[in-house]
Amino acid sequence: MPRVLLVSMLALTGCSSGPRPTIGTQGFIAGFLGGVVADEPNAAIIGRDVLSAGGSAADAAVAIGFAQAVTLPASAGLGSAGVCLLFDPAQRRLETIDFSPKASSGGRLGVPGLARGLAVLHARGGKLRWEALLGPAERLARLGQPVSRATLADITAENGLSAVAPPFRPLFAGLTLGEPLIQPDLAVTLARLRQAGAGDLYVGSLARQVADGVAALQGDLTIDDLRAFIPQITAPLLLPFGNEVVAMPAPPAGAGGAIAAQYLQILLAAGWADATPEARAHLNVEALRRALGAELSRRDGEAIIDAARTRALAAGIDRARAGAVEPLQLPDAATMPSAGFVVVDSNGAAVACTVTMVRRFGTGIQAPGTGVFIAAGPQATSVSLAPLLLVNTRTYRFFGAFAGMEGRAAAPAAVLALLGSITEGRTLEVVLSRPRLFAAGGPVELEPEAIDSAAALEDRGHQLQRVPQLGRVQALVCATGVPIRAPVCDLRADPRSAGLAVGAQ
């Protein structure tokens, strides 16, 4: 999708006849509505429709989150957990909503966090009624929707349906592109959440049904586990970036934000902006290894944003030769499959979210009769949840949102998308199409198309390893800032995904 000029249509709409739509009705907003980028197209369109009806970015994010719980059952189901960043210029609010993965009391299962996390997001920034935001997801589950490429990829990724327990496999087995996927049990659960609120899954009759159903399958998720799951509202990490700041979630909401913050600090201190493309590939590797090392060795309470330490780490980079490779390694359990989305509304409020089931389809079991796959218990802190926002906290304008996800490369992929679009001024089409790399304690991993980077890295003594794919990023950039009268925005789904970017006028 090319850069999109989203301009006011008031002059045209002023000539139309008939009553003006009321809030909550599509068409209520005339002119710039904002934009949505999501991993799954049906969910993206639902989010766009919420913005059209006068909903806020938080409203659209809630609707998208529940819709993707239907359309991406393996990575973003109701059993998932995650993290969102919320920017609300009207309330002068920039915060993290942390509903990241928590293990059950027995440790084997994950506590479903999505519903409560989205309920907190709605309470902090929503305008439309909760019931209206869950209705579209409920209809998707009840009536079915032709299976999108994103849904099919989500269900068949990695080991396909082998992770799903046999009693729950037939619903998804043999699905083909365009075939309707109907999930009646999930539709009933969504209807209960719509009518009774998210609390029903944690302290109500739905909580009892889930706990009893899991216990019957020899699971260890209890009613006390559900009751105790409370999302936290925390301050994000804030890193100065020109006249703006980059906001990233701080631990304990995963390690993705901390890695992103340290990586970006080192790149800026090492002169990434002024380097040649060949030199940038080398700096990307050296900075990432130092950022990972700094985070893996960081003690609780130690600062993540530290100018003196950053300068020392950047000064240690030899711009001509590969440095010694330290024996650092991210735990496999930290590189969780994940999904995400970004939203901005007409007032400049914005949300970036990433969620995970810890493993594909989580534990592979559903609480019988609910349609809810139960996530696996986390065995390590996730590095796969890396939402970023670029905002101005003096003028309270929005400039960019990035959702980095899917494995070990989530955080560096989001950072390089930000640098490419903002510092270089490239379109997101160009930036997100670039081949990616990742470097920890072994050879530099490269996507197959990274020919130029490979040559530059080999010349500097790096050992290389080709891998099929490294991370995903959904991105939305408004170079002029929002809100203004006629914003210029660029929004793009990662070509590695089958997602959709929708900019509405």
N, C-alpha and C positions, 0 to 999 in steps of 0.2 A: 504494500500500500504506500503510495507516495506521500510526501508531506502534505498535510491537510490544512487548508485555511478554513477555520470554523468562524463564520461571520454571522452577524445578526440578520435575521429575516423579518424583522419587525415591519419594514416598509411593505413587504408583500402580505404578511398576515393581517396587517391593518385594513387591507381591502377586502378581506373575506367576510362573508355573511354568516349569520347564525350565532348562537351563544358561544361564548368562550368556554373551553373545557375547564372543569374544576380540578383542584389539586387531587392527585390520586388517579387522574384519568390521562391516558396518553395524549400528548399534544398540549398539555398544560403549559409547558415551557416552549416559548417561541424563540428561535434563534439558537445561540450556542448552548448545547446541553451538557457538554463535557465529553468524556470518552471512557471506554472500557476495553481492557485486553484480558482475556481469560484463556485457560487451557482448553476449554471445551466450548464449541460455538453456540450450542443451545443456551448455555448459561450466560455467555456474553450478550446474546440478544435479549435475554431476560433482564440483565443489568441495564442495558441501554433503554429498555422500555420503562424501567423504574425511574431513570433520569428524566425521560420524556414526561413522566407523570408528575414531576416536581419533587421526586425523591432526592435525598442527599447522597453523597458518595457512600456514607455508612449504610444507608438503605439499600443502595445498589449492591454493595459488598455482601450484605446479609442475604439478599436474594440470590446472588451468584454462588455464595458458599453453600446454601442449601440445594441449589440446582446441581452443582457439581457433586454433591453427596449422592445424587441420583445417577448422574451421567458418567462419573468417574469412581465407580464403587471400589476399585482396587487401591486407589491412592488417596481419595478425598471423601470417603464415606462418612456417615454419621458417627462412626466410631473413631474418627480421626481427631487429631489435636494439632495445634499450630501457634502462629503468632501473627498479629496485625499491627501495622503502624497507622495511626489516625492523625491527620492534620485538619484542624477546624479553625479557619481564620476568624469566623464570627465570634467564637468563644476564646480566641487566642490560645488554642490548645494544640499541643504536639505531644503524643504519648504512645506508649507501647501497650497493647493488650496481649498479655502473655497467657495463653492456654496451651502451652507446650506439653509434650508427652509426659505422662506420669504413670508409673507402674501401679498395679493393684497391690493390695496388702500381701498377697502371695508372691508377687513379682513376675509372674508369667504373662499376665494380660495387661493391656493398656486401658486406662479409664477414658471413655468417650468424652472428648472435650469440646467438640465443634459447636454443639448447640448452645452451651453456656458461654463460650467465647463470643459467638455471634450475638447472643443476647446482650452481653456487656457492650459490644460495639454499637448495637442499636440504641441502648440506653445512653451512650455517650454522644452519639452523633446523628441519631435517626430523626426523621420527621413524619414518615408515613406509618400507618398502623402495622403492627407486627403480623397480623393475620394476612394482610395483603402481600407481604413479602414472602411468606411461606407457600401461598396458594400456587404459584407457578411450579415450584418443585413438586408439590403434591400432585398436580395434574400430570407432570412428566412421568411420575411413578405410576399413577393410576391408569392413565390413558395410553401411555407409551409414546415414544418418540423414535423416529427412524434412527438407527444406530449410526452415529457419526464416526469419522475416521479416528477422532480422539478417543471416543468410547471404546472402539474396537481395539485400538492400540493399548489402552489402559488395561483391558481385560486379558489380552493375549501376551502382554509383555513378559520378559524373562521366562519363567516356566509355565506361562499360560495359566490354566485353571488348576494345575496340579497342587497349588497351595490351598485350594478351597476344599473343605471337607465334603465327602461324597453326598451327604444329604442336601447340600446347598448348591451343588454344582450344576444340576440340570437347567436352572434358570438362565445360566450364562453360556452353557455349552452349545457349540455349533452356530453361534450368532454370526450373521453376515452383514456387510455394509448395507444400510437402508432398512434392515428388518426391524420392526418395532420391538423394543425391550420394555416389558410391563413388569412392574415389581409391586404386586398388590399389598404384601405385608408392609413394605416400606411406605407405601401410600397411607396406610392406616396409621403408622407411627407419626408421619409428618402431619396428618390431620390432627392427631392428639397434641402435638407440639404447637400447631397453629391455634388450636382452641384453648388449650390449658397453659401454654407458655413453655419455655425451655425447662423450667423447674420441674416439670412432670417427669423428665428423664433422670432427675437427681434426687428428688425428695417425694415424688408422687407415685401413683399406681404404675406408671410406666417404668419407674426405677425398680419397683418390686418385680415386675414381669421380667425385666432384663436380668436382674440378679438371680432370680429363681431359675430362669431359663439357662443361664450360663452354668449355674451350680449343677443342674441336671446333666450337663455335658462334661462334668468334672472340671469346670473352670473355677478360678479363685477370685472372681470379681464380686465384691459384696456390696450391699446397700450402703454400708459405711464408706466404702471407697467412692461411690457415686456422690454421696452427700458431702464428702470432704473436698471434692474437686471444685475449687474456687479460682477463676481467672484473676490474675493480678494486673493492676494498672500501674505501670512504672515509667520512669523517665528514660527515653532512648539515649543512646550514645549520640553526641553531636560533634561533628568534625567540621571546622570552618573550610569553606570551599569557595574562594573568591568572595563575592558579596553575600553568598548564601551559606547554608549549612547542610551537610548530609546527615540524615537521621537513620540510625540502625538499631535494632533491638539489642539490648545488653543482656548478658547472662543474668539469671538462669534460663532465659528464653532461647536456649541453644547456643552454639558457639559460632553460628554463621555471621551474626552481626559483629562479633569481636574480631573474627578473621578478616572480614571486609574492612573494618576500621583500621586495623594494623597494616593491611596490604595497601590501602589507599594512602595512608600516611607515608609509608616508605616510598611508594612510587612518586609521590609529589616531592618528597625531600630529595630523591635521587635524580630529579630533573627529567621525569618522564615526558613532560609536555614539550620540551625542547629537543628531545632525542629523535634520531632518524627512525623510520619503521624497523630497520634491522636491529638497531640498538634497543628499541622498545621491547622486542621479543626477548632479548637477553635480560633486560631489566625486569620484565614480567616474571621470569623464572627466579631470578635472584631475590627479588622482593617477596615473592610468594613463599619461598623457602624460609626466609627470615620471619615473615609474618606467622607462618604455621609454627615455627620453632618458638617464637615469642608467646603464642597463645598456649601451646602445649606445656610450656614451662611456667606459665603465669600462675602465681599463687592467689588464692582467694583474697579479695580486697585490694590486690595490686592494680594500679591504674592501667587502663587499656589505651587511652589516648594520653601519650607521654612524649612531649616534643624532644626532650633530651635523649631519651632512649631511641626514638625514631631517627634522629640525626646520626647517632652512633651506628645504628644498623645500616643506614643508607651510605654512610662514609666507608663502610667495610666492603662495599660492592666494587669489584674490579670490572670496569666497563669493557675491558678487552678480553677477559678470560673467565671461564666458568670457575666458580668457587668450589671449595671442598663440599662434598655432599654429606650432610650429617645424617645419622641413622634415625630419622624421625619418620613415623608412620601413623596415619590416621586409622583408628580402629574401623574395621568393616562395618561394625554395628552403628557407627556414627553417620555413615553415608546412606541415609534413608531415602527411598523413593518418595517424591513429594509432588505437590501441585500448587498452583498459585494464580493470582490475578491482581490487577491494579485498576483503580478507578479515580477519575476526577470529575467533579460536578461543575455547574455553571458559576458557582460562587467561589471556586478555588479550593473547596474542601477535597481531601484526597485520602485514599486508603490503599495500602499495599499489604497483601496477605500471602502466607504460605502455610500449607498443612501437610500432614503425613499420617499414614497408618503404621509407621515404623517399618513394616515389611509389606510387600504387595499382598493385598487382601488381609493384612494383619495376621491374626491367628488362623484365618480360614474358616472360623465358625461364626454363626449368627446366633443371637439370642432368639430361640424359636418363636415364630409368629410376629417378629418385629422387623425383619428385613435388614437389621443392623449388624454388619460385620464388626467383630470386636478386635481392636488393634492389638498388636503384640506389645508386651512390656518393653520399654526402652532399656537397652543394656549399656548404652553409652550416650553422651550428650550429642545431640544432632548437629551436624555441620551443613545440613541440607535446607535449612530454613533461613533465607537471606533476603528479606524485603528491605528496600532502601527508599527514602524520600529525599528529594532535593527541594528545599523551601527557603524563603527569606523570613526570618523571625523578627525583623524590624518592620517591614511593610506587610507582612503576613500574606505573601504571594506564593503560589505553588509553581514549581518549575519542572519537576520530574518525579516519576515513580518507576521502580524496577522491582520485579519479583524474581530473585534468583532461587533456583530449586534443582532438585534431582541430582543428588549425590555430592561427591567431594568437590566438584568444580562450581557449586552453586554460588558461593561468595565471590570468588575471583571473576566469574563470568558476569555477575551483576556490576562489579566495580569497573571492569573494562567496558561494559555497555555505557555506563555513566560517563567515563572519560572520553570514549569515542564520540558520543553524541554531544556532550557539553564542551569539553576542552578542544576536541578536533572540529566540532561543528558538522559532523557527518550525519547523514540521514540514518534512521534506525534500520532501514532496509540494508544499508551497507554494513552498519556496525554489527547487527545480529547475524549477518551471513558470514562474517569472518570466521575462519577456522580457529578453534580454541586450543589452549594448552593447559596442562596442570603439572606441577612439580612438587614432590615431597621428598622422600628419602631415597628414591630410586631414579631410573631414567626419566627424562622429561616426556610426558605423555602428550601426543599430538593427534588431532583429528586428521583424517587422510588428506584433506585438501590443503594442509598447511605447508605448502612447498617452499615458499619464500622464507617463512619462519624456520623451517627445518634447516635450510642452507645457512642462515645466519647463526643459528644455534650450534650447528656442527663446526662452523668456522671458529667458534669460541670455545670449543672443547666439550660441549654437552653431549651426553649419550641420549638417544631418542628411542621412543617406543610408540608405534601407531596404535590408536584405539578408535573404535567406531564413533563414539559421541561423548561429549563432555558438557553436561549441564544443560539447563534451559533458562531463558530469561524472557519474561513478558515485560514490555516497556512502553512508557507513555511520557513524552517530553513536550512541554509548552515553552518554547524559547523566549516568548514575550512575557511569560508569567500569566497567571490567572489569580484573581479576576482583573481583566481589563475589558475595554469595549469590544475589541475584535481580536481575540487571541489566535496565535498561530501554533498549532499543535501537530505533533508527529507521533503516531501510535502504531505499534507493530507487534504481531505475535512472532515468537521465535520460529524460524523455518524448520527447526528440529522437532517442533510440536505440530499438532494439527489444530491449534487454537485459532482464535479469531480476535481481530481488533476492530472495534466499532466506534467510529466518531460520528456523532449525531448533530444535525443542524435543524 
